[in-house]
């Protein structure tokens, strides 16, 4: 159950193996920087850092002919010191449209994220006097504007998406789509109802085991993004749809051996993947709210906004959503403020009789 489940043990093991494989491709000074972050950073984040640093070193080999005979692992530290701020800015421009030899268009937020480990590696080497100058200090990161327009569903849209799953009604479906949806109807309804009613992340949903659900207490044990264990409570509606799925569709599936404990199965008897949950959310959302780009994270925004509207307690919202810093929850408060401002549009009408 929870952190002790085989799923999370295997996940942690696989992440460590993946990180080790990536570090084997990096120069030793880059490896030292990654190791310096291990005590304060999640393994999944270190994996992302490693990918981003590999992208930078590939850029150097691609754009600098004098380095063409090097392998990434053997690029000397002196090369970092020789780079100018203009070289770093050229890398930023490279990230805008191209990365890893494939055409990609990265937004400012993505570029800033990819530049972060590079800035950190430079700072690490400079503080330890392994390099005498740090060109990164003269390079500005993309300026990010805070987006107050949070995409979320209103009550009508939530009811519509759940009705679309439960009754296959109110939406246009081909006969093929309808038959496929009917095979996973109770599972899909349980997943969407659970995520909309508790605000859990897609990874937290994917990691649930059957034994994590306590129907006596109407509670579930989840593993948070940072690896901590938490207990959340759910309402009677969620109780009913979970129990219905467990006693019907789930009971008819023969799971593969290593995934027997999983709460949610695919039709192949495997633990449902994060990608599959994301796809089913987008599938039903596209049918019901095609004008909004709804993802599992937007279901969290929907729940967080609704919870704040009902309770007015921003700390409760932060706690239930698993935000370590309450400042991360202010977006929901800002969204409610915007709704409040909209009331002003009809509040004053000088020609009203």
C-alpha positions in Angstrom: 0.0 0.0 0.0 1.2 3.5 -0.8 5.0 4.0 -0.8 5.5 0.3 0.0 3.7 -0.9 -3.1 5.6 -2.8 -5.7 4.6 -0.3 -8.3 6.4 2.6 -6.6 9.4 0.4 -5.7 9.7 -0.6 -9.4 9.1 3.0 -10.5 11.9 4.3 -8.2 14.3 1.6 -9.4 13.6 2.3 -13.1 14.1 6.0 -12.6 17.5 5.4 -11.0 18.5 3.1 -13.8 17.4 5.8 -16.4 19.3 8.5 -14.6 22.5 6.4 -14.5 22.2 5.7 -18.2 21.9 9.5 -18.9 24.8 10.3 -16.6 27.0 7.9 -18.4 26.7 10.1 -21.5 27.6 13.4 -19.8 31.0 14.9 -19.0 32.2 14.3 -15.5 31.8 17.9 -14.5 28.1 17.8 -15.5 27.7 14.5 -13.6 29.2 16.2 -10.5 26.6 19.0 -10.8 23.7 16.5 -11.0 25.1 14.6 -8.0 25.2 17.8 -6.1 21.4 18.1 -6.5 20.5 14.6 -5.5 19.6 15.3 -1.8 17.2 18.2 -2.7 15.8 17.1 -6.0 13.5 14.4 -7.2 15.0 11.7 -9.5 12.5 12.6 -12.2 13.7 16.2 -12.2 17.3 15.1 -12.3 16.4 13.0 -15.4 15.0 16.1 -17.0 18.1 18.1 -16.1 20.3 15.4 -17.7 18.2 15.5 -20.9 18.5 19.3 -21.0 22.3 19.3 -20.5 22.7 16.6 -23.2 20.7 18.9 -25.5 23.1 21.7 -24.8 26.2 19.6 -25.5 24.7 18.3 -28.7 24.2 21.9 -29.8 27.9 22.6 -29.1 29.0 19.7 -31.3 26.6 20.6 -34.0 27.4 24.3 -34.2 31.1 24.3 -33.3 33.4 22.7 -35.9 36.3 22.6 -33.6 34.5 20.2 -31.3 33.3 17.9 -34.1 35.9 15.2 -33.1 34.7 15.1 -29.5 32.1 12.8 -27.9 29.8 14.6 -25.5 31.4 12.7 -22.6 34.8 14.1 -23.5 34.0 17.8 -24.0 36.5 19.6 -21.7 35.3 22.0 -19.0 37.5 24.7 -20.6 35.0 24.9 -23.4 32.3 26.2 -21.1 34.5 29.0 -20.0 35.4 30.0 -23.6 31.8 30.4 -24.5 30.5 34.0 -24.7 27.1 35.3 -23.6 26.3 35.6 -27.4 27.0 31.8 -27.7 24.5 31.1 -24.9 21.9 33.4 -26.5 22.4 31.5 -29.8 21.5 28.4 -27.9 18.3 30.0 -26.7 17.4 30.8 -30.3 18.2 27.3 -31.2 15.8 26.0 -28.6 13.0 28.2 -30.0 12.8 26.0 -33.1 15.2 23.1 -32.9 16.3 20.6 -30.4 17.9 17.2 -30.6 18.0 17.4 -34.4 14.2 17.5 -34.8 11.9 20.4 -35.5 10.3 21.6 -32.3 8.8 25.0 -31.3 9.4 25.7 -27.6 7.5 28.3 -25.8 9.2 30.8 -23.5 8.4 28.7 -20.4 10.0 25.6 -22.0 13.1 27.5 -22.9 13.4 29.0 -19.4 13.1 25.5 -18.0 15.7 24.0 -20.3 18.1 26.9 -19.5 17.8 26.4 -15.7 20.1 23.3 -15.4 22.6 24.9 -17.7 22.7 28.1 -15.5 22.9 25.8 -12.4 25.9 23.9 -13.8 27.8 27.1 -14.7 27.1 28.5 -11.2 28.2 25.2 -9.6 31.6 25.2 -11.5 32.1 28.9 -10.9 31.5 28.7 -7.1 34.1 25.9 -6.8 36.6 28.0 -8.9 36.7 25.3 -11.6 36.1 28.1 -14.1 37.1 31.7 -13.8 34.2 33.4 -15.5 30.5 32.6 -15.9 28.9 33.9 -19.1 25.5 32.8 -17.9 25.3 35.8 -15.6 25.1 38.1 -18.6 22.3 36.1 -20.3 18.7 37.0 -19.5 16.2 34.2 -19.4 12.9 34.6 -21.3 10.5 36.9 -19.4 7.4 35.0 -18.4 4.1 36.6 -17.9 1.8 35.2 -15.2 -1.3 33.8 -16.9 -4.3 34.6 -14.8 -6.7 33.0 -17.3 -6.9 29.5 -15.8 -8.6 27.0 -18.1 -11.2 25.0 -16.2 -14.7 23.6 -16.6 -17.9 25.1 -15.1 -20.5 23.0 -13.4 -22.5 22.5 -16.5 -19.5 21.2 -18.4 -18.5 18.9 -15.6 -22.0 17.4 -15.6 -22.0 17.1 -19.4 -18.6 15.3 -19.5 -19.8 12.8 -16.9 -23.1 12.3 -18.7 -21.3 11.7 -21.9 -19.4 8.8 -20.3 -22.2 7.4 -18.3 -25.0 7.5 -20.9 -23.1 8.1 -24.2 -25.5 11.0 -24.6 -25.3 14.6 -25.6 -22.3 14.1 -27.8 -21.6 13.0 -31.4 -20.0 9.6 -31.6 -19.4 7.1 -34.4 -20.8 3.6 -33.8 -17.2 2.4 -33.4 -16.4 5.0 -30.8 -19.6 4.2 -28.9 -18.9 0.5 -28.8 -15.3 1.1 -27.6 -16.4 3.6 -24.9 -19.0 1.1 -23.6 -16.2 -1.4 -22.9 -14.5 1.0 -20.5 -17.5 3.0 -19.5 -17.4 2.3 -15.8 -13.6 2.6 -15.5 -13.6 5.9 -17.4 -16.5 7.3 -15.3 -14.7 6.2 -12.1 -11.4 7.9 -13.2 -13.0 11.2 -14.3 -15.3 11.3 -11.2 -12.4 10.6 -8.9 -10.1 13.2 -10.5 -12.8 15.9 -10.7 -13.9 15.2 -7.1 -10.5 15.1 -5.4 -8.1 17.0 -7.6 -5.5 14.3 -7.7 -2.7 14.4 -10.3 -2.7 12.0 -13.2 0.4 10.3 -11.8 -1.3 9.8 -8.4 -4.3 8.2 -10.2 -2.1 5.9 -12.2 -0.3 4.8 -9.1 -3.4 3.8 -7.1 -3.7 0.1 -6.0 -7.0 -1.5 -5.0 -5.7 -1.7 -1.4 -5.2 2.1 -1.3 -9.0 2.5 -1.3 -10.8 2.4 2.1 -14.6 2.3 1.5 -15.3 2.3 5.3 -13.6 5.7 5.7 -14.2 6.9 2.1 -10.5 7.6 1.8 -7.5 6.7 -0.4 -3.8 6.7 0.2 -1.8 8.4 -2.6 1.8 9.2 -3.3 2.4 12.8 -4.0 4.6 14.3 -6.7 7.5 14.7 -4.3 7.2 11.1 -3.1 5.4 11.8 0.2 2.4 9.7 1.2 -1.0 11.4 1.9 -4.6 10.4 2.6 -7.5 12.1 0.8 -11.2 11.7 1.4 -13.9 11.3 -1.2 -17.7 11.7 -1.2 -20.4 9.1 -1.6 -20.7 9.6 -5.4 -17.1 8.6 -5.8 -17.6 5.7 -3.5 -20.4 4.4 -5.7 -18.7 4.8 -9.1 -15.5 3.2 -7.7 -17.4 0.3 -6.2 -19.4 -0.2 -9.4 -16.2 -0.3 -11.5 -14.4 -2.7 -9.1 -17.4 -5.1 -8.9 -18.1 -5.2 -12.7 -15.5 -4.2 -15.4 -12.5 -4.7 -13.2 -13.7 -8.1 -11.9 -13.9 -9.4 -15.5 -10.4 -8.6 -16.4 -7.5 -11.0 -16.0 -4.5 -8.8 -15.1 -0.9 -9.5 -16.0 1.0 -10.8 -13.1 3.0 -7.7 -12.1 -0.1 -5.4 -12.3 -2.5 -7.5 -10.3 -2.6 -4.9 -7.5 -3.5 -1.9 -9.7 -6.9 -0.2 -9.2 -7.4 0.8 -12.8 -6.7 -1.6 -15.7 -6.4 -1.3 -19.4 -8.3 -3.7 -21.6 -5.1 -5.7 -21.8 -5.0 -6.2 -18.1 -2.1 -3.8 -17.5 -2.1 -0.9 -15.0 -3.5 2.0 -16.9 -0.7 4.3 -17.9 -0.4 8.1 -17.4 -0.6 8.5 -21.2 -3.8 6.5 -21.4 -5.5 8.6 -18.7 -4.4 11.8 -20.5 -5.9 10.5 -23.7 -9.2 9.4 -22.3 -9.6 12.8 -20.5 -8.8 14.6 -23.8 -11.1 12.3 -25.8 -14.2 13.0 -23.7 -13.4 16.7 -23.2 -13.1 17.2 -27.0 -16.6 15.8 -27.4 -18.2 18.0 -24.7 -16.0 21.2 -24.5 -14.2 21.4 -27.8 -13.5 25.1 -27.3 -11.3 24.4 -24.2 -8.1 22.4 -24.1 -8.9 20.2 -21.1 -6.1 18.0 -19.7 -5.9 16.1 -16.4 -4.2 19.2 -14.9 -7.2 21.3 -15.9 -9.3 18.9 -13.9 -7.2 19.9 -10.9 -7.9 23.6 -11.7 -11.6 22.8 -12.0 -11.6 21.1 -8.6 -9.4 23.7 -6.9 -11.6 26.5 -8.1 -14.8 24.7 -7.1 -13.4 23.9 -3.6 -12.3 27.5 -3.0 -15.7 28.8 -4.2 -17.5 26.5 -1.7 -15.2 27.0 1.3 -13.3 30.3 0.8 -10.4 28.5 2.5 -7.3 28.9 0.3 -5.2 26.9 2.8 -7.6 23.9 2.6 -7.3 24.0 -1.2 -3.4 24.1 -1.0 -3.5 21.1 1.5 -5.9 19.0 -0.5 -4.1 19.6 -3.8 -0.7 18.8 -2.2 0.9 22.2 -2.8 4.0 22.5 -0.5 3.9 26.3 -0.9 0.6 28.1 -0.5 1.8 30.7 -3.1 1.3 28.0 -5.7 -2.4 28.0 -4.9 -2.9 31.7 -5.4 -3.8 31.1 -9.0 -7.1 29.6 -7.9 -7.8 32.6 -5.7 -7.0 34.9 -8.7 -9.4 32.9 -10.8 -12.2 33.5 -8.3 -11.3 37.2 -8.2 -11.8 37.3 -11.9 -15.2 35.7 -11.6 -16.1 38.2 -8.9 -15.1 41.1 -11.2 -17.4 39.8 -14.0 -20.4 40.5 -11.8 -19.6 44.2 -12.3 -20.6 43.9 -16.0 -24.3 43.6 -15.1 -24.3 45.3 -11.7 -24.7 48.8 -13.1 -27.1 49.6 -15.9 -28.1 53.3 -16.1 -30.9 52.7 -18.5 -32.5 49.9 -16.6 -36.0 50.8 -15.4 
